[in-house]
């Protein structure tokens, strides 16, 4: 089963979206990203669900490649922290200002989705929500 098939099967269960709509989502993400917002609006997908859906899509898409990259690395905890923080900072700094909060929230959410500790997972998800809150609410 390909990552696309796994993603569609899991997203269908999680978001209660029809399979054919998720197939469109995958096609738009791969080939026509400019249509994604229109697709989400047509289906009335909340911002939170949309962020979750795109994050899960990214995790499924990149899982094998990331595991391959990391499998040859033997890092101490401090080295891993340095690698992850530097990669995150470089990613955020390379983005336009208006995209930085969304991407940082997505990084936190992706981390939360892969964290086994329930309390830590929930805290990370809450941090992602705080980052996305309008300025006057923070």
FIKOLZA-1660 file (N, C-alpha, C; in steps of 0.1 Angstrom, whole numbers, plus 5000, padded with zeros to 4 digits):
% residues 138
   i   px   py   pz ch aa at
   1 5008 4988 5000  A  X  N
   1 5000 5000 5000  A  X CA
   1 5009 5012 5000  A  X  C
   2 5006 5022 4991  A  X  N
   2 5014 5034 4990  A  X CA
   2 5011 5043 5001  A  X  C
   3 5019 5053 5003  A  X  N
   3 5016 5063 5013  A  X CA
   3 5004 5071 5010  A  X  C
   4 5001 5073 4997  A  X  N
   4 4988 5080 4993  A  X CA
   4 4976 5072 4997  A  X  C
   5 4976 5058 4995  A  X  N
   5 4965 5050 4999  A  X CA
   5 4963 5050 5014  A  X  C
   6 4974 5049 5021  A  X  N
   6 4974 5049 5036  A  X CA
   6 4968 5063 5041  A  X  C
   7 4973 5074 5035  A  X  N
   7 4968 5087 5039  A  X CA
   7 4953 5088 5036  A  X  C
   8 4949 5084 5024  A  X  N
   8 4934 5085 5021  A  X CA
   8 4926 5077 5030  A  X  C
   9 4930 5065 5033  A  X  N
   9 4922 5056 5042  A  X CA
   9 4921 5062 5056  A  X  C
  10 4932 5067 5061  A  X  N
  10 4932 5072 5075  A  X CA
  10 4925 5086 5075  A  X  C
  11 4927 5094 5065  A  X  N
  11 4920 5107 5065  A  X CA
  11 4905 5106 5063  A  X  C
  12 4901 5096 5056  A  X  N
  12 4887 5093 5054  A  X CA
  12 4880 5090 5067  A  X  C
  13 4887 5082 5076  A  X  N
  13 4882 5079 5089  A  X CA
  13 4882 5091 5098  A  X  C
  14 4893 5098 5098  A  X  N
  14 4895 5109 5108  A  X CA
  14 4886 5121 5105  A  X  C
  15 4885 5124 5092  A  X  N
  15 4878 5137 5088  A  X CA
  15 4864 5135 5082  A  X  C
  16 4860 5122 5081  A  X  N
  16 4847 5119 5075  A  X CA
  16 4845 5125 5061  A  X  C
  17 4855 5126 5053  A  X  N
  17 4855 5131 5040  A  X CA
  17 4854 5120 5030  A  X  C
  18 4846 5122 5019  A  X  N
  18 4845 5112 5009  A  X CA
  18 4859 5109 5002  A  X  C
  19 4861 5097 4999  A  X  N
  19 4873 5092 4993  A  X CA
  19 4877 5101 4980  A  X  C
  20 4867 5103 4972  A  X  N
  20 4870 5111 4960  A  X CA
  20 4874 5125 4962  A  X  C
  21 4869 5131 4974  A  X  N
  21 4874 5144 4977  A  X CA
  21 4888 5144 4982  A  X  C
  22 4892 5133 4990  A  X  N
  22 4905 5132 4995  A  X CA
  22 4915 5129 4983  A  X  C
  23 4910 5122 4973  A  X  N
  23 4919 5120 4961  A  X CA
  23 4921 5133 4954  A  X  C
  24 4911 5142 4953  A  X  N
  24 4913 5155 4948  A  X CA
  24 4923 5163 4956  A  X  C
  25 4921 5162 4969  A  X  N
  25 4931 5169 4978  A  X CA
  25 4945 5165 4975  A  X  C
  26 4948 5152 4974  A  X  N
  26 4961 5148 4971  A  X CA
  26 4966 5153 4958  A  X  C
  27 4957 5152 4948  A  X  N
  27 4961 5157 4934  A  X CA
  27 4964 5172 4935  A  X  C
  28 4956 5180 4942  A  X  N
  28 4958 5194 4943  A  X CA
  28 4971 5197 4950  A  X  C
  29 4974 5190 4961  A  X  N
  29 4986 5192 4969  A  X CA
  29 4998 5189 4960  A  X  C
  30 4998 5179 4951  A  X  N
  30 5009 5175 4943  A  X CA
  30 5010 5184 4931  A  X  C
  31 4999 5187 4925  A  X  N
  31 5000 5193 4911  A  X CA
  31 4994 5207 4910  A  X  C
  32 4984 5211 4919  A  X  N
  32 4977 5224 4917  A  X CA
  32 4975 5230 4931  A  X  C
  33 4986 5233 4938  A  X  N
  33 4984 5238 4952  A  X CA
  33 4975 5251 4953  A  X  C
  34 4974 5258 4942  A  X  N
  34 4966 5270 4942  A  X CA
  34 4951 5267 4943  A  X  C
  35 4947 5255 4941  A  X  N
  35 4933 5251 4942  A  X CA
  35 4929 5246 4956  A  X  C
  36 4939 5244 4965  A  X  N
  36 4937 5238 4978  A  X CA
  36 4927 5247 4987  A  X  C
  37 4929 5260 4987  A  X  N
  37 4921 5268 4995  A  X CA
  37 4906 5268 4990  A  X  C
  38 4904 5268 4977  A  X  N
  38 4891 5268 4971  A  X CA
  38 4884 5254 4975  A  X  C
  39 4892 5243 4974  A  X  N
  39 4887 5230 4978  A  X CA
  39 4882 5230 4992  A  X  C
  40 4890 5235 5001  A  X  N
  40 4887 5235 5016  A  X CA
  40 4875 5244 5018  A  X  C
  41 4874 5255 5012  A  X  N
  41 4862 5264 5014  A  X CA
  41 4849 5257 5008  A  X  C
  42 4850 5250 4997  A  X  N
  42 4839 5244 4991  A  X CA
  42 4833 5233 5000  A  X  C
  43 4842 5226 5007  A  X  N
  43 4838 5215 5016  A  X CA
  43 4836 5220 5030  A  X  C
  44 4838 5233 5032  A  X  N
  44 4836 5240 5046  A  X CA
  44 4844 5233 5056  A  X  C
  45 4857 5231 5053  A  X  N
  45 4866 5225 5063  A  X CA
  45 4872 5236 5072  A  X  C
  46 4871 5234 5085  A  X  N
  46 4875 5245 5094  A  X CA
  46 4890 5247 5093  A  X  C
  47 4895 5258 5097  A  X  N
  47 4910 5261 5096  A  X CA
  47 4918 5251 5104  A  X  C
  48 4912 5247 5116  A  X  N
  48 4919 5237 5124  A  X CA
  48 4920 5223 5117  A  X  C
  49 4909 5219 5111  A  X  N
  49 4909 5206 5104  A  X CA
  49 4918 5207 5092  A  X  C
  50 4918 5218 5085  A  X  N
  50 4926 5220 5073  A  X CA
  50 4941 5219 5077  A  X  C
  51 4945 5226 5088  A  X  N
  51 4959 5225 5093  A  X CA
  51 4962 5211 5096  A  X  C
  52 4953 5204 5103  A  X  N
  52 4955 5190 5107  A  X CA
  52 4957 5181 5094  A  X  C
  53 4948 5183 5085  A  X  N
  53 4948 5175 5072  A  X CA
  53 4961 5177 5065  A  X  C
  54 4965 5189 5063  A  X  N
  54 4977 5192 5056  A  X CA
  54 4990 5187 5063  A  X  C
  55 4989 5187 5076  A  X  N
  55 5000 5182 5084  A  X CA
  55 5002 5167 5083  A  X  C
  56 4990 5161 5084  A  X  N
  56 4990 5146 5083  A  X CA
  56 4995 5142 5069  A  X  C
  57 4990 5149 5059  A  X  N
  57 4995 5147 5045  A  X CA
  57 5010 5147 5044  A  X  C
  58 5015 5158 5050  A  X  N
  58 5030 5160 5049  A  X CA
  58 5037 5149 5056  A  X  C
  59 5032 5144 5068  A  X  N
  59 5038 5133 5075  A  X CA
  59 5038 5121 5067  A  X  C
  60 5027 5117 5061  A  X  N
  60 5026 5105 5053  A  X CA
  60 5036 5106 5041  A  X  C
  61 5036 5117 5035  A  X  N
  61 5044 5119 5022  A  X CA
  61 5059 5118 5025  A  X  C
  62 5063 5123 5037  A  X  N
  62 5078 5124 5039  A  X CA
  62 5083 5113 5048  A  X  C
  63 5074 5105 5054  A  X  N
  63 5079 5095 5064  A  X CA
  63 5090 5087 5060  A  X  C
  64 5090 5080 5049  A  X  N
  64 5100 5071 5044  A  X CA
  64 5113 5079 5042  A  X  C
  65 5112 5090 5035  A  X  N
  65 5124 5098 5032  A  X CA
  65 5131 5103 5045  A  X  C
  66 5123 5107 5054  A  X  N
  66 5129 5112 5067  A  X CA
  66 5136 5101 5075  A  X  C
  67 5129 5089 5075  A  X  N
  67 5135 5078 5082  A  X CA
  67 5148 5074 5076  A  X  C
  68 5148 5074 5063  A  X  N
  68 5161 5070 5056  A  X CA
  68 5172 5080 5059  A  X  C
  69 5169 5093 5059  A  X  N
  69 5179 5103 5063  A  X CA
  69 5184 5101 5077  A  X  C
  70 5175 5099 5086  A  X  N
  70 5178 5098 5100  A  X CA
  70 5185 5085 5104  A  X  C
  71 5182 5075 5097  A  X  N
  71 5187 5061 5101  A  X CA
  71 5202 5060 5101  A  X  C
  72 5209 5068 5094  A  X  N
  72 5224 5068 5094  A  X CA
  72 5230 5077 5104  A  X  C
  73 5222 5085 5110  A  X  N
  73 5227 5095 5119  A  X CA
  73 5227 5090 5134  A  X  C
  74 5238 5092 5140  A  X  N
  74 5240 5089 5154  A  X CA
  74 5242 5102 5162  A  X  C
  75 5232 5107 5167  A  X  N
  75 5233 5120 5174  A  X CA
  75 5231 5119 5189  A  X  C
  76 5238 5127 5196  A  X  N
  76 5236 5128 5210  A  X CA
  76 5224 5138 5212  A  X  C
  77 5218 5138 5223  A  X  N
  77 5206 5147 5225  A  X CA
  77 5209 5161 5222  A  X  C
  78 5220 5166 5226  A  X  N
  78 5223 5181 5224  A  X CA
  78 5225 5183 5209  A  X  C
  79 5231 5173 5202  A  X  N
  79 5233 5174 5187  A  X CA
  79 5220 5174 5180  A  X  C
  80 5211 5165 5185  A  X  N
  80 5197 5164 5179  A  X CA
  80 5190 5177 5181  A  X  C
  81 5191 5183 5192  A  X  N
  81 5184 5196 5195  A  X CA
  81 5190 5206 5186  A  X  C
  82 5203 5207 5184  A  X  N
  82 5209 5216 5175  A  X CA
  82 5204 5215 5161  A  X  C
  83 5204 5202 5156  A  X  N
  83 5199 5199 5143  A  X CA
  83 5185 5204 5140  A  X  C
  84 5176 5200 5149  A  X  N
  84 5162 5203 5148  A  X CA
  84 5159 5218 5149  A  X  C
  85 5165 5224 5159  A  X  N
  85 5163 5239 5161  A  X CA
  85 5169 5247 5149  A  X  C
  86 5180 5243 5144  A  X  N
  86 5186 5250 5133  A  X CA
  86 5178 5248 5120  A  X  C
  87 5174 5236 5118  A  X  N
  87 5166 5233 5106  A  X CA
  87 5152 5241 5107  A  X  C
  88 5146 5241 5119  A  X  N
  88 5134 5248 5120  A  X CA
  88 5136 5263 5118  A  X  C
  89 5146 5269 5124  A  X  N
  89 5149 5283 5123  A  X CA
  89 5152 5287 5109  A  X  C
  90 5160 5279 5102  A  X  N
  90 5163 5282 5088  A  X CA
  90 5150 5281 5079  A  X  C
  91 5142 5271 5082  A  X  N
  91 5129 5270 5075  A  X CA
  91 5121 5283 5077  A  X  C
  92 5119 5287 5089  A  X  N
  92 5110 5298 5092  A  X CA
  92 5116 5311 5087  A  X  C
  93 5129 5313 5088  A  X  N
  93 5136 5325 5083  A  X CA
  93 5135 5326 5067  A  X  C
  94 5134 5315 5061  A  X  N
  94 5133 5315 5046  A  X CA
  94 5119 5318 5041  A  X  C
  95 5109 5317 5050  A  X  N
  95 5095 5320 5046  A  X CA
  95 5091 5334 5046  A  X  C
  96 5081 5338 5039  A  X  N
  96 5076 5352 5040  A  X CA
  96 5070 5353 5054  A  X  C
  97 5071 5365 5060  A  X  N
  97 5066 5368 5073  A  X CA
  97 5052 5362 5076  A  X  C
  98 5043 5364 5067  A  X  N
  98 5029 5359 5069  A  X CA
  98 5027 5344 5069  A  X  C
  99 5037 5336 5065  A  X  N
  99 5036 5322 5065  A  X CA
  99 5043 5315 5078  A  X  C
 100 5051 5323 5085  A  X  N
 100 5059 5317 5096  A  X CA
 100 5051 5311 5107  A  X  C
 101 5041 5318 5112  A  X  N
 101 5033 5313 5123  A  X CA
 101 5026 5300 5119  A  X  C
 102 5020 5300 5106  A  X  N
 102 5013 5288 5102  A  X CA
 102 5023 5276 5101  A  X  C
 103 5034 5278 5096  A  X  N
 103 5044 5267 5094  A  X CA
 103 5049 5263 5108  A  X  C
 104 5052 5272 5117  A  X  N
 104 5056 5268 5130  A  X CA
 104 5045 5260 5137  A  X  C
 105 5033 5264 5136  A  X  N
 105 5022 5256 5142  A  X CA
 105 5021 5243 5136  A  X  C
 106 5024 5242 5123  A  X  N
 106 5024 5229 5116  A  X CA
 106 5035 5220 5121  A  X  C
 107 5047 5226 5123  A  X  N
 107 5058 5218 5129  A  X CA
 107 5054 5213 5143  A  X  C
 108 5049 5221 5151  A  X  N
 108 5044 5217 5165  A  X CA
 108 5034 5206 5164  A  X  C
 109 5024 5208 5155  A  X  N
 109 5013 5198 5153  A  X CA
 109 5019 5185 5148  A  X  C
 110 5028 5185 5139  A  X  N
 110 5034 5173 5133  A  X CA
 110 5042 5166 5144  A  X  C
 111 5049 5173 5153  A  X  N
 111 5056 5167 5164  A  X CA
 111 5046 5161 5174  A  X  C
 112 5035 5168 5177  A  X  N
 112 5025 5163 5186  A  X CA
 112 5019 5150 5181  A  X  C
 113 5016 5150 5168  A  X  N
 113 5010 5138 5162  A  X CA
 113 5018 5125 5163  A  X  C
 114 5031 5127 5165  A  X  N
 114 5041 5116 5165  A  X CA
 114 5046 5114 5179  A  X  C
 115 5041 5121 5189  A  X  N
 115 5045 5120 5203  A  X CA
 115 5037 5110 5211  A  X  C
 116 5043 5100 5217  A  X  N
 116 5036 5090 5224  A  X CA
 116 5030 5095 5237  A  X  C
 117 5037 5103 5244  A  X  N
 117 5032 5108 5257  A  X CA
 117 5020 5118 5255  A  X  C
 118 5008 5113 5261  A  X  N
 118 4996 5121 5258  A  X CA
 118 4996 5135 5264  A  X  C
 119 5002 5137 5275  A  X  N
 119 5003 5151 5281  A  X CA
 119 5011 5160 5272  A  X  C
 120 5023 5155 5268  A  X  N
 120 5031 5162 5260  A  X CA
 120 5025 5165 5246  A  X  C
 121 5019 5155 5241  A  X  N
 121 5012 5157 5228  A  X CA
 121 5001 5168 5229  A  X  C
 122 4993 5167 5239  A  X  N
 122 4982 5177 5241  A  X CA
 122 4988 5191 5243  A  X  C
 123 4999 5192 5250  A  X  N
 123 5006 5205 5253  A  X CA
 123 5011 5211 5239  A  X  C
 124 5017 5203 5231  A  X  N
 124 5022 5207 5218  A  X CA
 124 5011 5212 5209  A  X  C
 125 5000 5205 5209  A  X  N
 125 4988 5209 5201  A  X CA
 125 4983 5222 5206  A  X  C
 126 4983 5224 5220  A  X  N
 126 4978 5237 5225  A  X CA
 126 4988 5248 5221  A  X  C
 127 5001 5246 5221  A  X  N
 127 5010 5256 5217  A  X CA
 127 5007 5260 5202  A  X  C
 128 5004 5250 5194  A  X  N
 128 5001 5253 5180  A  X CA
 128 4989 5262 5179  A  X  C
 129 4979 5260 5187  A  X  N
 129 4967 5268 5187  A  X CA
 129 4970 5282 5192  A  X  C
 130 4979 5284 5202  A  X  N
 130 4983 5297 5207  A  X CA
 130 4990 5305 5196  A  X  C
 131 4999 5298 5189  A  X  N
 131 5006 5305 5178  A  X CA
 131 4997 5310 5168  A  X  C
 132 4986 5303 5165  A  X  N
 132 4977 5306 5154  A  X CA
 132 4966 5316 5159  A  X  C
 133 4965 5319 5172  A  X  N
 133 4955 5328 5177  A  X CA
 133 4958 5342 5172  A  X  C
 134 4948 5350 5169  A  X  N
 134 4950 5363 5165  A  X CA
 134 4958 5371 5175  A  X  C
 135 4965 5381 5170  A  X  N
 135 4974 5389 5179  A  X CA
 135 4968 5394 5191  A  X  C
 136 4955 5399 5190  A  X  N
 136 4949 5406 5201  A  X CA
 136 4945 5396 5212  A  X  C
 137 4945 5383 5209  A  X  N
 137 4941 5372 5219  A  X CA
 137 4954 5368 5227  A  X  C
 138 4966 5370 5222  A  X  N
 138 4978 5366 5228  A  X CA
 138 4983 5376 5238  A  X  C
% end
